[in-house]
Amino acid sequence: MSIKINEPYEGSSIFSEYMTTLKKMSDAEIKEEYFRLRNITKPSQTDVIKKSIVVDFIVRYNKEYLLK
């Protein structure tokens, strides 16, 4: 099964900056960031985009185990 990622933010500065940040993080930090963003009760637009980018990163680098 192949997952195609085609999000509107891809190619934007927030995408490239946040992906770079995620690449520097440990798996534990990425998991913590994902759950932090997921549990925000009233997320800002930036929070929603960052959550999408975290999920995108996890899928691209085969780290789905972090979502459990």
matplotlib code that plots the C-alpha trace (Angstrom):
import matplotlib.pyplot as plt

x = [0.0, 1.3, 0.4, 0.5, 1.1, -0.1, -0.8, -1.2, 1.5, 4.2, 6.8, 6.0, 8.5, 6.7, 6.8, 10.6, 11.5, 9.3, 10.5, 14.1, 13.2, 11.6, 14.7, 16.8, 14.4, 14.5, 11.7, 10.5, 10.5, 8.5, 6.0, 5.7, 5.2, 2.5, 0.5, 1.0, -0.4, -3.2, -4.4, -4.7, -8.4, -8.5, -5.6, -4.5, -4.1, -0.4, -1.0, -3.2, -0.6, 2.2, 0.2, -0.3, 3.4, 4.3, 2.0, 3.5, 7.0, 6.0, 4.6, 7.5, 10.1, 8.1, 7.7, 4.1, 4.9, 5.1, 1.4, 0.5]
y = [0.0, 3.4, 6.6, 9.7, 12.9, 16.0, 18.7, 22.4, 23.5, 21.3, 23.6, 26.5, 27.9, 26.5, 23.0, 23.1, 24.8, 22.4, 19.3, 20.4, 20.7, 17.3, 15.7, 16.9, 15.5, 12.1, 9.6, 10.4, 14.1, 13.6, 11.5, 14.1, 16.8, 14.8, 14.2, 17.8, 19.1, 16.5, 17.4, 21.1, 21.9, 25.1, 24.8, 27.7, 27.4, 27.0, 24.2, 22.4, 22.7, 21.6, 18.5, 17.6, 18.1, 15.8, 13.1, 13.6, 13.2, 10.1, 8.5, 9.5, 8.1, 4.9, 5.9, 4.9, 3.2, 6.7, 7.2, 4.5]
z = [0.0, -1.0, 0.7, -1.5, 0.4, -1.3, 1.2, 0.3, 2.8, 1.2, -0.3, 2.0, 4.5, 7.5, 5.9, 5.3, 8.6, 10.7, 8.7, 9.5, 13.2, 13.2, 11.6, 14.5, 17.1, 18.7, 18.3, 21.9, 21.2, 17.9, 19.7, 22.5, 19.9, 18.1, 21.2, 22.4, 19.1, 19.1, 22.5, 22.1, 22.7, 20.6, 18.1, 16.0, 12.3, 12.8, 15.3, 12.8, 10.0, 12.4, 13.4, 9.7, 9.1, 12.1, 10.7, 7.2, 8.7, 10.6, 7.4, 5.2, 7.5, 8.4, 12.1, 12.4, 15.7, 17.2, 16.8, 19.3]

ax = plt.figure().add_subplot(projection="3d")
ax.plot(x, y, z, "-o")
ax.set_aspect("equal")
plt.show()
